[in-house]
Amino acid sequence: MSAKSWKTAITKIEPNKIVIRGYRLDQLMGKFTYPQLIYLLIKGELPTKNVGRILDALLVSSVDHGLTAPSTQAAVTVASTGAPLNAALAAGILAINQHHGGAIEKVMERLEEAVLRVNHHKESVEEVARSIVQETLREDKPLEGFGHRYHTRDPRAQRLLELAQKYGISGRYIEMIHALQQALQQQTRQEIFVNIDGAIAAVLCELNIPAKLANAFFIMARIPGLLAHIYEEQTRYQPMRPIDFSAVEYDGPEEREI
């Protein structure tokens, strides 16, 4: 091997053959889902069907949040200038950061630290949760992963945690997120619930996904929603129109049963 050569353990490309983590891509097609392939690429092994199901639900949970989201507003604004799709999509993705979507990483780090305290200091889950909430409230800091600026009880979070239980994914991290919610409600005497960032964080921790990849999952989830809003802007409106995001009215299909 020359001094300039280097290695990758992800994908091998040969004439008429694409191999991802040791599996031929054409043989994976039709047998494994997109979320399962995401797991394979990151973790190096194929997940169980239930892990694939919970990842699928996780991605669906954040697919779109309408024009309330800063990333969507950024994408639509750039699209309204007549910019190409890739530029508008890039603008939306670049608007996702520590304040928009980034709470997932912070919650994952908090959960990992909390579970470590339970395992190594012989404290109960409830004791650790009470201590974390007390410290956060005393420092007058927000407890990331709880409450929502729009929803009083985020329906996505509740559903994702229910599915984690159903698929056998629920473990010590999800136990901790529930304990933190209970401690927060007791100490504030307010009905503050886990939001989707907190639920996603707990699930990703259960799957042993590195916290530094948290934003990547939010980005992967949100891309279809961004694309839909960009395409609507490009095909429904003329470029360079004034946009007041507080004045938007929904005129799509009425709510329908699945």
Secondary structure, DSSP 8 states (H G I E B T S, - for coil): --TT----SSEEEETTEEEETTEEHHHHTTTS-HHHHHHHHHHSS---HHHHHHHHHHHHHTS--GGGSHHHHHHHHHHTTT--HHHHHHHHHHT-BTTTBTHHHHHHHHHHHHHHHHHHH---HHHHHHHHHHHHHHTT---TTB--SS-SS-HHHHHHHHHHHHTT---HHHHHHHHHHHHHHHHHTS---B-HHHHHHHHHHHTT--GGGHHHHHHHHHHHHHHHHHHHHHHHS-TT----GGG----S------
